[in-house]
Amino acid sequence: CWSEPLGYPCCSNKDTKIVNSDKNGDWGVENKKWCGICWSESLGYPCCSENIPTSLTDENGDWGFENENWCGI
């Protein structure tokens, strides 16, 4: 997840509301702690694990391929 290198987990609930947005991405709060909202989940795809290379870039963002599925980077 994009927020993990910044020291924050990815939000676990796909319905977590955006509380703040910055140059890194969208942020939510779960259990009173900040978490990164994965942009690709709203499109039906999970966020990639760390260190997955970019396979494709489109109008939505960067995509990787992991466990035989597309994932958002």
N, C-alpha and C positions, 0 to 999 in steps of 0.2 A: 504494500500500500504506500502511496506517495508520502503519507504523513509519518511513517515509521522512522525514516532517517532523521526526522525532526524531533523524535522522542515522543510521538503520540501515536496511539493505535488507530487503525481504521475503525470507523463506526460499525458495530455489528448488526444494527437494525437498519434495513434498507429504507425504512420510512423515517429515519431521523431527519428532523428539520434543519435547514441551513440557518445558522445563527450569525455567522460571519464569513466573509470571503476576502481573500487576499491574493497576492501574486502566486502563492503556492497552490491554492485551490479553495474548496468550500469546507467549512468547519461546522461541526455539530457538537452537542453535549450529550453524553451518556453517563449515568451514575455520577453526575456532578463533575465530570472530567471532559476536557476537549478531546475530540476525535476527528479524523479526516473522513470526509464523505467521498466515496468513490464515485466519480462521474459516470462510469460505465454501468453501474448497477441500475440506473434509471432506464437504461437501454436493454436490460436483461442479461448483462454480462458481468462476471465478478471482476474485482481488481486483481491484477497480477501480483504474485509474490515478488520479493526483492530480486534484483539482478536478472530480470527477464528482458532480453533485447527487444527493441522496437522492430516489429515486422511490417507495420503499415501505419501510415498517418493519414487521417481524413479530416473532414470538417469538425468531427467530434473530439479528436485528440489522437494520442499515440496508442497503438494496439500491440499486444504481444500474443504469443500462442503458448499455452501451458495446459498440460493434462488433456491434450487433444481438443481444446476449446480456446476461443478468442477471449482475451481479458484486457481490461483497460490499464494503461500505465500512468 
